[in-house]
């Protein structure tokens, strides 16, 4: 299917209409949800389906269903539109420690109780929290401390480059030492008794009690210090009534700990502190391994963040001084030199220059700007120097885009991890089974201690060491494999949340094209090209660089003098011959004539979105060369491979329809959107989502909002910091096949997570009935648990192999 949209910059930013839903009277989207077989317009497909069902019910039943539906929809609408007062301010914070949807709910509920905070929106997938606060009661600098007191680590966006793992290392080292010492005592005293019935060392009962009391202390340190993050996660899950994997781990570890403490006090030999230590250390090490791999990405991301504009050259007291962006005042003059990014929005008051606006608009061709024209922050001045006067309110287009992008990310609550969704049903099931086992054994005449041991065996057997390791180890393996290939998965949640992608949406400039000017047609006069290339080496215009790159060795003998540069062309004397190189119209203004054939070539080049450049001397244009952006060499085979995977392709570009024609003819996408502005790209993504799951691939700040709004954002190429910040996957470089590699790693990791969880449940389905029947005591339960965990470790550590059609085609 081929679909084209032209002039997308006139798209509305909101799709809400003035119509109301036939069922619930809430506003409908534009266009509203309809069905040819159902009369009326609806705000969502749910209302349409309910309305359709009402027609088949009796009157009384239909009335009750309708009232309940309307009540529920209006309650949801009120929650969605529950906005803080206009005086509220917004702040965005990065938060370490969020690892599931339960953490999101906890932070959102706890921040509402803080004085001066109206509400918050948390997203563990992006590790981002948006806070609405009262500036009269709370300073923005106080917000990180208020959230950090809840057991998480919050940072301002600008100062965050990954959390400090020193505390985690201390927890693991102390817990590891205590566990090793405890296991040594077990090996000398209890394990021999469990296996042979006799102790290896002739310790008296008092000595044995002394050593086991020491083990109790070491276990307590391991459980409450090393295992604090797990216990905190369990408490969080209870506080928001969402059982998760941390709660299941905590139940097993605490059960073994409390039973063993009681047995120690009562002088009973069955003491299972080792089970508690093994559970806590195994899961803590697995989580640490995952988080450590995640931290490795920050060295690459830090380099990208350095591209953000922080200072500007401002005129004060008759001199231009470097000042922080935040300190620029309205009406001040900002000086920008060639090769620099424009720091703030403003009006040009002095100078003429050529600006590359691809960063913001997506337009691949540079734009000539003069006095009175607008200049946008984030764009690059490629030639000459400009003085810009800031507006009455100092604004930065790129900062506004960053704010919008953070807004989008904060709205995207993460999905609950698969293991946590399982735990929501598994936790109550295990507790019920444990209780039933205890009472059945007690009712059948077994002593209380034996009944408790059987119940404890059920809890330990069902302990999710394998379940707890299944996700973090597989995710860590995927992250490590990606980092080897210089691919950064910013969040491990991608491996679980992302469904199979149906549509790949590509930004054109810099993603499918090289993002740089190339000499596409050398013209029909080699002498003219030689003269032009030696002159253009003195210019800084992107077109000049493309022509100058074609220099031949013979040109070194040419002498250039009296070089002059304008925004439309250059002129110089080469071996005493005055040569002009520039726009054809500019050449005509200087008295050089064009032939009909040359005029036709100029018209055709511009129709295809290229830049025709004339070379002239002695009153005549001697040659026309063509310059333009170039489609990447591997793009065609890359798209063919995607089509074999039965995925649809969309190309989004800020270029005109004529300029996009070559890429349409060569790559034949299913969808082509031209004239796209940054704000319209997000609307395109929303439209494409109606056809399935959408992955957006782009490189520049103009893609940031679309990257954040897509189901999956992939920042690819010569990246800007804002593009890297808004995407879930970051791929620096210029090889398209690495996008395939990223998808292959994601698919392989998802398979491993499911394999690990499948093995863990197979183990539980086998071991739990044996524990209920009293055929497994806690010691053998712990050994079985360790064996199950070992298999998960081995499966997660296997070398990844990629055999998809896409990957084969790109080798």
C-alpha positions in Angstrom: 0.0 0.0 0.0 1.3 3.5 -0.8 0.0 6.5 1.1 1.2 10.1 0.7 0.5 13.2 2.8 1.7 16.6 1.6 2.0 19.9 3.6 1.8 18.2 7.0 2.8 21.5 8.7 -0.9 22.5 8.6 -2.0 19.4 10.6 -4.0 20.3 13.7 -2.2 19.6 17.0 -5.4 18.3 18.6 -7.9 15.7 17.2 -10.8 16.4 19.7 -14.0 17.4 18.0 -17.1 19.2 19.3 -19.2 16.1 19.0 -20.1 14.0 22.1 -20.3 10.3 22.6 -23.8 8.8 22.0 -23.3 6.5 25.0 -21.5 8.6 27.7 -21.7 12.2 26.4 -18.0 12.8 26.6 -16.1 14.6 23.8 -15.2 12.4 20.9 -11.9 12.4 18.9 -11.8 13.9 15.4 -12.8 11.8 13.5 -15.1 10.1 16.1 -15.2 6.3 16.5 -18.0 4.9 14.3 -19.3 1.7 12.8 -21.5 1.4 9.7 -23.7 -1.1 11.5 -24.2 1.0 14.6 -25.9 4.4 14.7 -24.1 7.2 16.5 -20.6 8.5 17.3 -18.4 7.3 20.1 -15.4 8.5 22.2 -13.8 5.0 22.2 -14.3 1.5 20.8 -15.4 0.3 24.3 -18.4 2.7 24.3 -19.3 1.6 20.8 -19.2 -2.1 21.8 -21.2 -1.5 25.0 -23.8 0.5 23.0 -24.1 -2.4 20.5 -24.6 -4.9 23.3 -27.3 -2.7 24.9 -29.5 -3.2 21.8 -29.6 -7.0 22.6 -30.5 -6.6 26.3 -33.8 -6.2 28.0 -34.7 -2.7 29.1 -34.0 -3.0 32.8 -30.6 -4.8 32.3 -29.6 -2.3 29.6 -30.4 0.6 31.9 -28.1 -0.7 34.6 -25.2 -1.5 32.2 -25.6 1.9 30.6 -25.5 3.8 34.0 -22.5 1.8 35.2 -20.6 2.5 32.0 -21.4 6.2 32.1 -20.3 6.4 35.7 -17.0 4.6 35.0 -16.2 6.6 31.9 -16.9 9.9 33.6 -14.7 8.8 36.6 -11.9 8.0 34.1 -12.3 11.3 32.4 -12.2 13.2 35.7 -9.0 11.4 36.6 -7.4 12.2 33.2 -8.4 15.9 33.4 -7.5 16.3 37.1 -5.1 19.1 36.4 -3.3 21.1 39.1 -3.9 24.8 39.4 -2.5 27.2 36.8 0.0 28.5 39.4 1.6 25.0 39.7 5.0 24.5 38.1 6.4 21.4 36.5 9.8 19.7 37.2 11.3 16.6 35.7 13.6 14.3 37.7 15.6 11.2 36.8 15.0 8.5 39.5 17.3 5.5 40.2 15.6 2.5 41.9 12.4 2.3 39.9 12.2 -1.2 38.4 8.6 -2.0 37.9 5.1 -0.6 37.6 4.6 -1.0 41.4 7.3 1.6 42.0 5.5 4.0 39.7 2.3 3.6 41.8 4.2 4.0 45.0 6.0 7.2 44.0 2.9 8.7 42.6 0.9 8.0 45.8 3.6 9.1 48.2 4.4 12.4 46.4 0.8 13.4 46.7 1.2 13.3 50.5 4.1 15.7 50.4 3.4 19.2 51.4 3.5 21.5 48.3 3.3 18.7 45.7 0.0 18.5 43.8 0.7 15.2 41.9 3.4 13.3 40.0 3.6 11.1 36.9 6.2 8.3 37.1 7.6 6.1 34.3 10.0 3.4 35.3 10.7 2.6 31.6 12.3 6.0 31.1 13.3 6.4 34.8 11.5 9.7 34.8 9.2 11.5 37.2 7.2 14.6 36.4 6.2 16.6 39.5 3.6 19.3 39.7 4.4 21.5 42.7 3.6 24.8 44.4 6.6 27.2 44.0 5.5 29.3 47.0 5.8 26.3 49.3 8.5 24.1 47.6 11.7 25.0 45.8 12.6 23.0 42.8 15.9 22.1 44.3 14.1 20.5 47.2 12.2 18.0 45.1 15.0 15.4 44.6 15.5 15.2 48.3 11.7 14.7 48.9 11.6 11.7 46.5 14.9 10.3 47.6 13.6 9.9 51.2 11.2 7.3 49.9 14.1 4.9 49.2 14.8 6.0 45.7 17.6 8.3 44.3 16.3 11.3 42.4 18.4 13.8 40.4 17.8 16.9 38.3 17.8 16.1 34.6 21.0 18.1 33.9 23.1 16.4 36.6 22.1 12.8 36.0 24.5 10.4 34.3 23.6 7.2 36.1 23.3 6.5 39.8 26.2 5.8 42.1 26.5 2.0 42.8 28.9 2.4 45.7 26.2 1.5 48.3 25.1 -1.5 46.2 28.7 -2.8 46.2 29.0 -2.3 50.0 25.8 -4.3 50.5 27.0 -7.1 48.3 30.5 -7.3 49.8 29.2 -7.4 53.4 26.4 -9.8 52.5 28.8 -12.0 50.6 31.3 -12.1 53.5 28.5 -13.0 56.0 27.1 -15.7 53.7 30.5 -17.3 53.1 31.2 -17.4 56.9 27.7 -18.7 57.6 28.1 -21.5 55.0 31.5 -22.5 56.5 29.8 -23.0 59.9 27.0 -25.0 58.2 29.5 -27.2 56.4 31.3 -28.0 59.7 28.3 -28.4 61.9 24.9 -28.9 60.3 25.4 -30.3 56.8 27.2 -33.5 58.1 24.4 -34.0 60.5 21.7 -33.7 57.8 23.5 -36.1 55.5 25.1 -38.7 57.9 23.4 -38.0 61.2 26.8 -37.3 62.8 28.9 -34.1 63.2 32.4 -33.9 61.8 33.8 -31.9 64.7 33.2 -33.0 68.3 31.6 -29.7 69.3 29.5 -29.6 72.5 25.9 -28.5 72.2 26.8 -25.2 73.8 29.6 -24.6 71.2 27.2 -25.5 68.4 24.6 -23.1 69.8 27.2 -20.3 70.0 28.2 -20.8 66.3 24.6 -20.9 65.2 23.9 -17.7 67.1 26.7 -16.2 65.1 25.1 -17.5 61.9 21.8 -15.8 63.0 23.6 -12.5 63.3 25.3 -12.9 59.9 22.0 -13.9 58.3 20.3 -10.9 59.8 22.9 -8.6 58.3 22.5 -10.3 54.9 18.7 -10.2 55.0 18.1 -6.7 56.3 21.2 -4.9 54.9 22.0 -6.6 51.6 18.4 -7.6 51.0 17.1 -4.1 51.9 16.2 -3.2 48.3 14.2 -6.5 48.0 12.4 -5.9 51.3 11.7 -2.3 50.3 10.2 -3.6 47.0 8.1 -6.1 48.9 6.8 -3.4 51.3 6.1 -1.1 48.3 4.1 -3.8 46.6 2.0 -4.4 49.8 1.4 -0.6 50.3 -0.1 -0.3 46.8 -1.7 -3.7 46.8 0.2 -5.0 43.8 2.1 -8.2 44.7 5.4 -8.4 42.8 8.5 -10.6 42.5 10.2 -8.8 45.4 7.3 -9.8 47.7 7.5 -13.5 46.6 11.3 -13.5 47.3 10.8 -11.7 50.7 8.1 -14.2 51.7 10.4 -17.2 51.2 13.5 -15.5 52.7 11.6 -14.3 55.8 9.8 -17.6 56.3 13.1 -19.5 56.4 14.6 -16.8 58.7 11.7 -16.7 61.2 11.3 -20.5 61.3 15.1 -20.8 61.9 15.1 -18.2 64.6 12.3 -20.0 66.4 14.1 -23.4 66.0 17.3 -21.8 67.4 15.5 -20.5 70.4 13.8 -23.9 71.0 16.9 -25.9 70.5 15.7 -27.7 67.3 18.3 -28.8 64.8 16.4 -27.9 61.6 17.8 -24.4 61.1 17.7 -23.0 57.6 19.4 -19.6 57.8 21.5 -20.8 54.8 18.3 -20.8 52.7 17.7 -17.1 53.5 21.3 -16.1 52.7 21.2 -18.1 49.4 18.0 -16.5 48.3 19.0 -12.9 49.1 22.5 -13.2 47.7 21.5 -15.0 44.4 18.7 -12.5 43.6 20.8 -9.5 44.7 23.8 -10.5 42.5 21.4 -11.1 39.6 19.9 -7.6 40.0 23.3 -6.0 40.4 24.6 -7.7 37.2 21.7 -6.3 35.3 22.2 -2.8 36.8 25.9 -2.8 36.2 25.5 -3.6 32.5 23.0 -0.7 32.4 25.5 1.7 33.8 28.0 0.9 31.0 25.8 2.7 28.6 26.3 6.0 30.4 29.8 6.7 29.1 28.4 6.7 25.6 25.3 8.8 26.5 27.4 11.3 28.4 29.3 12.1 25.1 25.9 12.8 23.4 24.6 15.0 26.2 27.6 17.3 25.8 26.2 18.5 22.5 23.5 20.4 24.4 23.9 24.2 24.2 24.8 25.6 27.6 26.3 29.1 26.9 26.0 31.9 24.4 28.1 34.9 23.4 26.2 38.0 24.6 27.0 41.7 24.2 27.3 43.5 27.5 29.1 46.7 28.3 30.2 46.9 24.7 31.8 43.5 24.6 30.7 40.0 23.8 30.9 37.7 26.8 30.2 34.0 27.4 27.1 33.6 29.6 24.9 30.8 30.7 21.7 30.4 28.6 19.6 30.9 31.7 21.2 34.3 32.3 20.3 35.8 28.8 17.9 38.7 29.1 15.1 39.9 26.7 16.4 42.2 23.9 20.1 41.3 24.3 22.3 40.7 21.3 23.8 37.3 20.7 26.7 36.7 18.4 26.9 33.4 16.5 29.9 32.4 14.3 30.1 30.0 11.4 30.0 26.3 12.5 28.1 27.1 15.8 24.6 26.2 16.9 22.2 29.1 17.5 21.6 29.1 21.3 18.2 31.0 21.5 15.4 32.1 19.3 15.6 35.6 17.9 15.6 38.0 15.0 18.7 38.6 12.9 19.7 42.3 13.2 23.1 42.1 11.5 24.7 39.9 8.9 23.7 37.3 6.3 24.3 33.7 6.7 23.4 30.2 5.6 21.7 28.1 8.3 21.2 24.3 8.3 17.8 23.8 9.9 17.6 20.0 9.4 18.0 19.6 13.2 14.7 21.4 13.8 12.7 21.3 10.6 14.1 18.2 8.9 14.7 20.2 5.7 17.8 18.8 4.1 18.8 22.0 2.2 20.5 24.9 4.0 18.6 28.2 4.1 19.9 31.7 3.5 19.0 34.2 6.2 19.3 37.9 6.3 18.4 40.9 8.6 14.8 40.7 9.8 14.6 36.9 9.5 13.9 34.6 12.4 16.6 32.2 13.7 15.7 29.2 15.7 17.8 27.7 18.5 19.5 24.4 17.8 20.0 25.1 14.1 23.6 25.4 12.7 25.1 28.5 11.1 27.3 27.2 8.4 28.6 30.4 6.8 29.5 33.9 7.9 28.4 35.4 11.3 25.1 36.7 12.6 24.0 39.0 15.4 20.6 37.9 16.8 18.4 39.9 19.1 16.4 37.9 21.6 12.7 38.2 21.9 10.7 40.0 24.7 10.6 36.6 26.4 13.8 34.6 26.0 12.9 31.3 24.4 14.7 28.3 23.0 12.9 26.2 20.4 15.2 23.2 21.3 14.5 23.6 25.0 10.7 23.7 24.3 11.1 20.5 22.3 13.1 18.9 25.2 10.3 19.9 27.6 7.6 18.4 25.3 9.6 15.3 24.8 10.0 14.8 28.6 6.2 15.4 28.9 5.6 12.5 26.5 8.0 10.2 28.3 6.5 11.0 31.7 3.0 10.1 30.4 4.2 6.6 29.3 3.7 4.5 32.4 5.7 1.3 32.1 3.9 -2.0 31.8 4.3 -4.4 34.7 7.1 -6.8 34.2 6.1 -10.3 33.2 7.5 -11.9 36.3 5.7 -9.3 38.5 2.4 -10.1 36.7 3.0 -13.7 37.5 3.9 -12.9 41.1 0.5 -11.1 41.5 -1.2 -14.5 41.3 1.7 -16.7 42.6 2.2 -15.0 45.9 -1.3 -15.5 47.3 -1.4 -19.0 45.8 1.9 -20.0 47.6 0.7 -18.6 50.9 -2.5 -20.5 50.6 -0.7 -23.8 49.7 1.7 -23.3 52.7 -1.2 -22.8 55.1 -3.1 -25.7 53.7 -0.1 -28.0 54.0 0.5 -27.0 57.6 -3.1 -27.7 58.7 -3.4 -30.9 56.7 -0.2 -32.3 58.3 -1.3 -31.1 61.7 -4.8 -32.6 61.3 -3.2 -35.9 60.2 -1.4 -36.2 63.5 2.1 -34.8 62.7 3.9 -32.8 65.3 3.7 -29.0 65.1 7.4 -28.8 64.1 7.0 -31.3 61.3 4.0 -29.5 60.1 5.8 -26.2 60.0 8.8 -27.9 58.2 6.4 -29.2 55.5 4.8 -25.8 55.2 8.3 -24.1 55.1 9.4 -26.6 52.4 6.5 -25.4 50.2 7.5 -21.8 50.6 11.1 -22.5 49.9 10.5 -24.8 47.0 8.2 -22.1 45.5 10.8 -19.5 46.2 11.4 -17.7 43.0 15.2 -17.7 42.9 14.9 -18.9 39.3 11.9 -16.6 38.7 13.8 -13.7 40.3 16.9 -14.3 38.1 15.0 -15.1 34.9 14.4 -11.5 33.8 17.5 -9.6 35.1 20.0 -12.2 33.8 18.4 -12.4 30.4 18.1 -8.6 30.2 21.7 -8.1 31.3 22.8 -10.6 28.6 20.9 -8.6 26.0 22.3 -5.3 27.2 25.9 -6.7 27.2 25.5 -8.1 23.7 24.2 -4.8 22.4 27.0 -2.8 24.1 29.6 -5.0 22.3 28.1 -3.7 19.1 27.9 -0.1 20.3 24.1 -0.3 20.6 22.6 1.2 23.7 19.3 -0.1 25.2 18.5 2.7 27.6 16.1 0.6 29.6 15.7 -3.2 30.1 11.9 -2.7 30.0 12.1 -2.7 26.2 12.8 -6.4 26.2 9.6 -7.2 28.0 7.2 -4.4 27.0 7.9 -4.0 23.3 5.6 -6.2 21.1 6.5 -7.2 17.6 6.8 -4.1 15.4 4.4 -3.8 12.5 5.6 -0.5 11.0 9.1 1.0 10.9 8.9 4.8 10.4 12.1 6.4 9.2 13.1 10.0 9.2 14.7 10.6 5.8 17.5 13.2 6.3 20.4 11.8 8.2 18.8 8.4 8.7 18.1 7.0 5.2 20.4 9.6 3.7 23.9 10.5 4.7 22.8 13.9 6.0 25.6 15.6 4.1 25.9 17.3 0.7 27.5 15.2 -2.1 28.5 16.0 -5.7 25.9 14.0 -7.6 26.6 15.2 -11.1 30.0 16.6 -12.1 28.6 18.4 -15.2 30.0 18.2 -18.7 33.1 20.4 -18.4 36.0 18.8 -16.4 38.0 22.1 -16.5 35.1 24.0 -14.9 34.8 21.5 -12.1 38.6 21.7 -11.4 38.4 25.5 -11.2 35.3 25.3 -8.9 36.7 22.8 -6.6 39.9 24.8 -6.0 37.9 27.9 -5.3 35.3 26.3 -3.0 38.0 25.0 -0.6 38.0 28.6 0.8 34.3 28.6 1.5 32.3 27.1 4.4 28.9 26.5 2.7 27.8 22.8 2.7 27.5 23.0 -1.1 31.0 24.4 -1.4 32.4 21.5 0.8 30.8 19.0 -1.6 32.4 20.5 -4.6 35.7 21.1 -3.0 35.9 17.4 -2.0 36.3 16.5 -5.7 39.7 18.1 -6.0 42.3 16.5 -8.3 46.1 16.6 -7.9 46.5 18.9 -10.9 44.6 21.6 -9.0 47.5 22.1 -6.6 49.3 24.0 -9.3 46.4 26.6 -9.5 46.8 29.9 -7.8 43.8 31.5 -6.2 43.6 35.2 -5.3 41.0 37.9 -4.5 38.6 35.4 -3.1 35.1 36.8 -2.2 32.2 35.0 -0.6 28.4 35.8 -0.5 25.5 33.8 0.7 24.6 33.0 -3.0 28.0 32.2 -4.4 31.8 32.8 -4.5 34.2 34.4 -6.9 38.0 34.4 -7.2 40.8 34.8 -9.7 42.4 31.4 -10.6 45.7 31.8 -12.6 44.5 35.4 -13.5 41.1 34.1 -14.7 38.1 35.5 -12.7 35.7 32.6 -12.0 32.2 32.7 -10.5 30.6 29.7 -8.7 27.1 29.8 -7.3 23.4 30.0 -7.8 22.4 30.2 -11.5 20.3 33.4 -10.9 23.2 35.0 -9.1 25.5 34.2 -12.1 23.0 35.8 -14.4 22.9 39.0 -12.3 26.7 39.1 -12.8 26.2 39.0 -16.6 26.7 35.3 -17.4 24.3 33.6 -19.8 22.6 30.2 -19.5 21.8 27.9 -22.4 18.4 26.3 -22.8 19.9 22.9 -22.0 21.4 24.2 -18.8 18.1 25.8 -17.8 16.3 22.5 -18.2 18.9 20.7 -16.1 18.5 23.4 -13.3 14.7 23.0 -13.4 14.9 19.1 -13.2 17.5 19.2 -10.4 15.4 21.5 -8.2 12.3 19.4 -8.9 14.1 16.5 -7.4 15.2 18.5 -4.4 18.8 18.9 -5.4 21.0 22.1 -5.6 22.2 23.1 -9.1 25.4 25.2 -9.0 26.8 27.1 -12.0 30.4 27.7 -12.9 31.1 30.7 -15.1 33.7 33.0 -16.6 33.9 35.4 -19.5 30.2 36.1 -19.5 29.0 32.5 -19.9 28.0 29.6 -17.6 30.4 26.9 -18.6 29.0 24.0 -16.6 26.2 23.1 -14.2 27.0 20.7 -11.4 24.4 19.1 -9.1 24.8 18.8 -5.4 22.5 17.1 -2.9 22.0 14.7 -0.1 22.5 11.0 -1.0 20.6 7.9 0.0 22.7 5.4 1.9 24.2 2.7 -0.3 22.7 -0.1 1.8 19.2 1.4 2.1 17.7 -0.5 -0.8 18.7 -4.0 0.3 17.9 -3.0 3.9 14.3 -2.2 2.9 14.0 -5.3 0.8 14.9 -7.4 3.8 12.3 -5.6 6.0 9.6 -6.3 3.4 10.5 -10.0 3.6 9.9 -9.8 7.3 6.3 -8.6 6.4 6.8 -5.3 8.1 5.5 -2.1 6.6 7.7 0.9 6.0 6.9 4.6 6.4 9.3 7.5 5.4 8.8 10.9 7.1 10.6 13.9 5.7 10.5 17.7 5.9 11.3 17.9 2.2 8.8 18.9 -0.4 7.0 16.3 -2.5 9.4 16.9 -5.4 12.5 16.5 -3.3 11.2 13.3 -1.9 10.5 11.8 -5.3 13.9 10.1 -5.7 13.6 8.2 -2.4 10.0 7.2 -3.2 11.2 5.8 -6.6 14.2 4.0 -5.2 12.8 2.6 -1.9 9.1 2.3 -2.6 7.8 2.7 1.0 4.3 1.8 2.0 3.8 5.3 3.4 5.5 8.6 2.5 4.8 11.8 4.4 6.4 15.0 3.0 6.6 18.5 4.4 6.6 17.1 7.9 7.4 19.5 10.8 8.4 18.2 14.3 4.9 18.7 15.7 3.3 17.0 12.8 5.6 14.0 13.0 4.0 13.1 16.3 0.6 13.2 14.7 1.9 11.0 11.9 3.0 8.5 14.5 -0.4 8.5 16.1 -2.0 7.9 12.8 0.3 5.0 12.0 -0.4 3.4 15.4 -3.9 2.6 14.1 -2.2 0.1 11.7 -0.1 -1.6 14.4 2.9 -1.2 16.6 5.2 1.6 15.4 9.0 1.9 15.7 10.3 5.4 14.9 13.9 5.7 13.7 15.5 9.2 13.5 18.6 11.1 14.3 17.9 14.8 14.9 16.1 17.0 17.5 13.3 17.4 15.0 12.6 13.7 15.5 12.7 13.8 19.3 8.9 14.1 19.9 8.1 11.4 17.4 10.8 9.1 18.9 9.3 9.6 22.4 5.7 9.1 21.2 6.3 5.9 19.2 5.9 2.5 20.6 9.6 2.1 20.2 12.1 5.0 19.6 15.4 4.3 17.9 17.9 7.1 17.7 20.3 6.3 14.8 23.2 8.0 13.0 25.1 11.2 13.9 22.9 11.9 16.9 21.9 15.0 18.8 21.6 14.8 22.5 17.8 15.4 22.5 17.3 12.6 20.0 19.4 10.2 22.2 17.5 11.3 25.3 14.0 10.7 23.8 14.7 7.2 22.3 14.7 3.8 24.0 17.5 2.5 21.8 20.5 4.6 20.7 22.6 3.5 17.8 25.5 5.9 16.9 27.1 5.3 13.5 26.0 5.1 9.9 25.3 1.4 9.2 21.6 0.6 8.8 22.1 -3.1 9.4 22.8 -2.3 13.1 19.1 -1.4 13.4 18.4 -5.1 12.4 21.0 -6.2 15.0 19.2 -4.2 17.7 15.8 -5.9 16.8 17.5 -9.3 16.7 19.0 -8.8 20.2 15.6 -7.7 21.5 13.8 -10.7 20.1 16.5 -13.1 21.4 16.4 -11.6 24.8 12.6 -11.9 25.0 12.8 -15.5 24.0 15.3 -16.2 26.8 13.1 -14.4 29.4 10.3 -16.7 28.4 12.5 -19.8 28.4 13.8 -18.9 31.9 10.3 -18.4 33.2 9.1 -21.6 31.6 11.9 -23.6 33.2 11.3 -22.0 36.6 7.6 -22.9 36.5 8.3 -26.4 35.3 10.5 -26.8 38.4 7.8 -25.4 40.7 5.1 -27.6 39.2 7.3 -30.7 40.0 8.7 -29.6 43.4 5.7 -28.1 45.1 3.5 -31.2 45.1 6.5 -33.2 46.5 6.9 -30.6 49.2 3.2 -30.7 50.1 3.4 -34.5 50.3 6.3 -34.2 52.7 8.8 -35.9 50.4 11.2 -32.9 50.3 12.6 -31.3 53.4 13.8 -27.6 53.4 17.4 -28.7 52.8 16.7 -30.6 49.6 14.2 -27.9 48.6 17.1 -25.4 48.8 19.3 -27.7 46.7 16.6 -28.0 44.1 16.1 -24.3 44.1 19.9 -23.8 43.5 19.9 -26.2 40.6 17.0 -24.4 39.0 18.7 -21.1 39.4 21.9 -22.5 37.9 20.0 -23.6 34.7 18.6 -20.1 34.4 22.1 -18.6 34.7 23.5 -21.0 32.0 20.6 -20.2 29.6 21.0 -16.5 30.1 24.8 -16.7 29.5 24.6 -18.5 26.1 26.1 -16.7 23.2 23.5 -15.0 21.0 23.1 -16.1 17.4 21.0 -14.2 14.9 19.5 -16.0 12.0 16.6 -13.7 10.9 16.1 -12.9 7.2 17.0 -9.3 7.8 20.3 -10.0 9.4 21.3 -12.5 6.7 20.6 -10.0 4.0 22.9 -7.4 5.5 26.0 -9.6 5.9 
